[in-house]
């Protein structure tokens, strides 16, 4: 499985403290396992819950996971 990170996701990760980065990395590498739910109104998009953080991702094809956005729970669903 190939992981691709958007610029927005890379920027979010770079601003995190080391323990949070490690938790996010461990959760992303364990995909498709974890607390995953499909997003309503966005066909093919999903969210992964890691504590108070949410990771929005999609499957552009069967061998790729695109990490689109990483943000705290209250902010991740706002905006575009």
N, C-alpha and C positions, 0 to 999 in steps of 0.2 A: 504494500500500500504506500503510495506516494503522498506526502504532505506538502501543500503549498500555502504559504502565509501571505496575506495581503499586506500592503504597506501600513495600513491602520493597525493591524494585529501586531506587526513587528514593533511599531512605535509604542503600543500599549505594554508589550512585554519588556521593552527596554526601560520603562519607567517603574517597574516593579522591584520590590525587595527580593533578595535571593530565595528565601523560603517559599514565597508566592510563585516565583518563576519556576521553581522545582515542582511544585504541586501542579501548576498548569501544564508543564512539559510532560509530567508523568501521566496526567489525565488524557492529553492529546495523543500521546503515543499508544495508549491503551484502547483508542477507538477501534471498533465500534462498541466497546464495553463502557459502562458508566451510566450516569443519570441523564439519558438522552430523551428528548421529546421533539416531535415535529412542530414547526412554527405554524400557527394559524394564518391563513391568507398568503403564505409564501410556499408554493409547491416546491418540494425538493430541498427546503432549508430546515435545519435542525438546530437545537440548542443543547449544549452540554453544561451541566451545573457542576461547579467546583467551589464549594463553600459559598461565599458571597459573590463570586465571579460567575459570569456567563460567557460561554464561547459559542458564537454563531458560526455554523459551517454548512457546507453543501457538498454534494458528490457530482462534479461535472461529468465524470465518467466512472466506470466501475472500479478503476484502479487508483483514483485520485480523490483526496479530501482537500477541499479548499477552506482554510480557516479565514473567515471573512472579518470577524470583529471579536474583540475581547474587551470587556468592560464590567464594572460593578453592576450588580443586579438592577439597581434603580435607573441606570443610564443606558444600558445596552439596547433597549428596544426603542429609544427615542431617536429621531432623525432618520437619515437614510443610510 
